Amino acid sequence: MDVEKYFPEIKEINNDELRAKVERVWNKALEMSGWSEEELEFIPFSLLTKDSGVNLMNHTRAVTRTAIETARIIKESYGDKVDIDFDILIAGGLLHDVGKLLEYQKFGNDFVKSPGGKLVRHPFSGTSIAFSEGLPVEVQHMIATHAHEGDGGFRSVEAIIINHADFVNFESLGGKI
């Protein structure tokens, strides 16, 4: 899979090794899931928003871009009072929902939870793949805590930004938990 084709924001990751690992995670998830690259554009970003017309790839870009702009505003507003690692933030944005490739499956004309997805939600499967590909623990943390599974626990500044960027996008499209 040409990750840059789907996620041009990956070019904003300055660390070559981190960028390559993000690409490997997407490719490994695609391989593990059995989806074809052509099917990526049809996978919905959520099973909770019926007929939103937004796919997983578009949502991932929107969350990443929302996070980048939010972080820029925070840095402009507060300067050195808030430390944000943009490479880590972008990697986390691009990978926050990668586990959905394993959580979802197609059943007839519908998308549903896969058998594994009923047992292991995408924050866990995505974190597992990121771990297996050697992503920094800071990125694994963002994947693991971006959804409600992370509520009530510690979130780094980057994880807070990804969590809010995700829910701003989800709820703007009518998503409700």
N, C-alpha and C positions, 0 to 999 in steps of 0.2 A: 504494500500500500504506500502510495506517495503521500505521506503525512502532511508535507508542506502544501500540497494541492488542496487539501481539505482545511488545513489550519495554518494559514500564512503567518499567524502570530508567532509560530514557533521560531521564525527568523529573528524575533526580538530577544530570544534567549542567547545571551552572549557566550556562555560556557558551552563549548563544542561537545564536551563529553555528556553534559546534562541533556543537551538537545538530542544527541544520538540515543540516549537512554529513553527519552520520551517517545521517540519514533519506534524504538524496539518494543515498548510497552503496548502501543497501539497495534503493531503488527502481531505481537504474541496474542493479544486479546482476540484479534480477528481470526487468527489461526485456531485458537482454542475454541472459539464460539461456533465455527462452521459457517458463519455468514460469508458471503462473497463481497468483494469490494463494491460491486455494482449495487448490492442490497443496502449499503450503508445509508444511502439517501432516502430510504423508505422507513428506516427504523425510527419510531417516534421518540421524542425526548422524554416522554412520560406516558405511563399507562393510565394516569389519573386525569389527564386532560384529553378527553375524547375529541377527535377531529380538529385539533389545534392547527394542523397543517405544518407544524414545526418538527423538523427531524432532529435526531440526536446531534448530528454534526453542526447544524445551525445553532442549536442551543449551546453547545460547547464553546463555539466561537463567541456567542453573545455573552456568556458568563465570563469568559477570559477577557474580552474587551471591556466589559463593565468593571471587572476587577482592576485592570490596568489603569483605566481612567480614574477610578476611585482612589487607587494608590497614588496616582500623580497629584490629585487634589489634596490628599492628606499630606504628602511631602511638601507641596507648595504652601499649604496652610500652616504646618507645624514644624517643618524643617527637620532638624536633628533630634527633636523630641520623640519622633517615631522612626524606628529603624525598619525599613522594608527591603527585603531582598527580591528584586524584580524578577530575576531568573527563576527563583524558587516559586514565586507567585504565579508566573506564567506557566511553568511546568504543572503546578497544581491545578490551575484553571483548565489546561488542556487535558488533564487526566482525571478530573474529579468524577466524571461519569463513565469512564472507560469500562468499568465493570458491568455496565448495562448490556454490553455485547454478550455477556454470559447470563445475565438475569432475564433477558427476553428471548422469546422464540416466536416464530410465526406458526399459527394454527389456522389453517384455511386462509381466509382473508384478514384474519385478526392477529394482533400481536398480544401475547399473553406472557405470564411468568413461566420461565422454563422450570423443569423439576428442580434443578439446582438453585434457580433464582427464588423459588418458594422457601428455600432453606437458608440461603446465603445471599443477602442483599448486596447491591453493587458497591457500597463503600468497602465491604469486606473483600469481595473478589478483586476489586480494583487495587486495593492496598496490597493484596497477596501478589498480584502480578508485578506491581511496582517493586515490591521487596525482592521478588525473584530476579528482576532485571537490575538490581543494585541502585535504585533511585535513592537519593538522600532521605533520611528519616523525616526531614522537614516536609518533603513532598508526600511521603506516605501518610504523615499526620493530616495533611489537608484533605487527601482522598478519604481517609477514615472518618474525619470529623465534619465534612461538608454538609451532611444531611442530619436528620434528627438523632441519629446514633451518637452524634457528638454533643448533643445538648446536655448541659449540666456539668460538663468537664472542661478542662483547659483547652483553649484554642490559641495558637500563635496569632500574631497580628495578620499574617498572610492568610491563615485559616479563617479568621473572622471575616476578612474581606471576601474570600471565596464563598463562604457560607451565605453572606448577605447578597452577594452578586447572584448566586444561584437562586435564592428565594425571591429576589426582586424580579428576575426573569420568569420563574415558575408562576408566581402569583399574578404577574402582569398578564399572563395568558389564561387566567382563570383557574389556575391550579389551587386545590385545597386539599389539605391532609386530613 
